[in-house]
């Protein structure tokens, strides 16, 4: 079951502790509507974090700690840019020997603490936990105890609330008091204090300084308070909030939030950000495309088709929009129109794989296995990248009576990937048909891990247990179907039979009655119920 909700219902510390106690692995995604954060877990311990719209200042933090010089940092940044931004800055610095893995781990620990400190100050927000998701291309991670993190950051939040009352408003510009260089040297400021003092330039507001500081909000606030108290810095005027004109920065902010909300399945919030993009730049096809994706995910297929058509009107050569328009039309039952859109996508992008897979799927659904195989034959090199290719080949082989080929293709579809419930279910059914009970059970369980309430998989697993006399497991699985609201009359009949065998007459009668409510003509259940009620 997905862990999803609002901080009005359960606090962030409670959610973090729940994930820790459950030894969860995955990504907790949180948002307050304007900011977005990710906290990654591995086996119940925090291993990484990131905050959208708040820049990662690894390089600045390493400079402030004296681990690299400004010149060395710039050289590493130039190398990163020359390589097309494909590698993380930390990797480049470690490879050059300027910092160690331990240095980067210490920085990540600081980054996690700062992220949790930032999130704990939100008055409200939403959260969603994505099982098994870990940061991409991040070779260095840590392993931090949740309770220790919460205790430390809660202490800082308490101090922050006191400190906040003594600081100027976030829009207040801070100015340096005029001093000779010698006077500044006599103050004995440490490296971090000198770094923050450089940010106090008469143009930055307190909020700007927080954003530019590599030290995190709490440490920065303490230093600012000290600079004000000692008279080194002073309050200036209020900085007027800038009006959001059409510019790349504003669009990027809405785009980043939209993508983050979309990935977290917060579709209404994502749609809000993309509509703002449309209002700022109506001739941009991207927000229309994503609005179509959002409607599609919400099963609003007509609305999805409309948005994809809007994207195509803006950019008639946008091949993915034709492909997705085809998917929306297919979901609406317009199969011939869908096929035309897939073919148009291929005309625009002959190397595109997904439109060809979709054409093959349509042909398979029509029973035209020859056409499906023709399309799939052109994707031979993509088999390892697109599981659907192997899955369809397996389905066609199964339909044509070649169980060995079906097994080989389905195994290829699942190899080295997260469990796909359809693939695992089919593998389980094939193994069960061959009498390989243990293997079948393993595949069904893998399918349920990915889709816990899938009625087909639950039904298949329940049948396996029922037919093989595994009564406790059968009862547990059938009850799962009942709790998920997917149990049919046949499942209630089986529960009645199992409870009766265990001597639980009342429970047997209850489920037989529920079975008859769903299937009134089942004579076997009628007879069983009549005999049980006479006793």
HELIX and SHEET records of a PDB file:
HELIX    1   1 UNK A   12  UNK A   21  1                                  10    
HELIX    2   2 UNK A   58  UNK A   64  1                                   7    
HELIX    3   3 UNK A   70  UNK A   82  1                                  13    
HELIX    4   4 UNK A   89  UNK A   95  1                                   7    
HELIX    5   5 UNK A  101  UNK A  120  1                                  20    
HELIX    6   6 UNK A  146  UNK A  164  1                                  19    
HELIX    7   7 UNK A  181  UNK A  186  1                                   6    
HELIX    8   8 UNK A  191  UNK A  199  1                                   9    
HELIX    9   9 UNK A  206  UNK A  212  1                                   7    
HELIX   10  10 UNK A  217  UNK A  229  1                                  13    
HELIX   11  11 UNK A  248  UNK A  263  1                                  16    
HELIX   12  12 UNK A  267  UNK A  280  1                                  14    
HELIX   13  13 UNK A  285  UNK A  297  1                                  13    
HELIX   14  14 UNK A  301  UNK A  314  1                                  14    
HELIX   15  15 UNK A  319  UNK A  331  1                                  13    
HELIX   16  16 UNK A  335  UNK A  348  1                                  14    
HELIX   17  17 UNK A  354  UNK A  365  1                                  12    
HELIX   18  18 UNK A  369  UNK A  377  1                                   9    
HELIX   19  19 UNK A  380  UNK A  382  5                                   3    
HELIX   20  20 UNK A  387  UNK A  399  1                                  13    
HELIX   21  21 UNK A  403  UNK A  414  1                                  12    
HELIX   22  22 UNK A  421  UNK A  433  1                                  13    
HELIX   23  23 UNK A  437  UNK A  450  1                                  14    
HELIX   24  24 UNK A  455  UNK A  467  1                                  13    
HELIX   25  25 UNK A  471  UNK A  483  1                                  13    
HELIX   26  26 UNK A  489  UNK A  501  1                                  13    
HELIX   27  27 UNK A  505  UNK A  518  1                                  14    
HELIX   28  28 UNK A  523  UNK A  534  1                                  12    
SHEET    1   A 5 UNK A   3  UNK A   6  0                                        
SHEET    2   A 5 UNK A 126  UNK A 131 -1                                        
SHEET    3   A 5 UNK A  26  UNK A  31 -1                                        
SHEET    4   A 5 UNK A  36  UNK A  42 -1                                        
SHEET    5   A 5 UNK A  45  UNK A  52 -1                                        
SHEET    1   B 2 UNK A 172  UNK A 176  0                                        
SHEET    2   B 2 UNK A 233  UNK A 238 -1                                        
END                                                                             
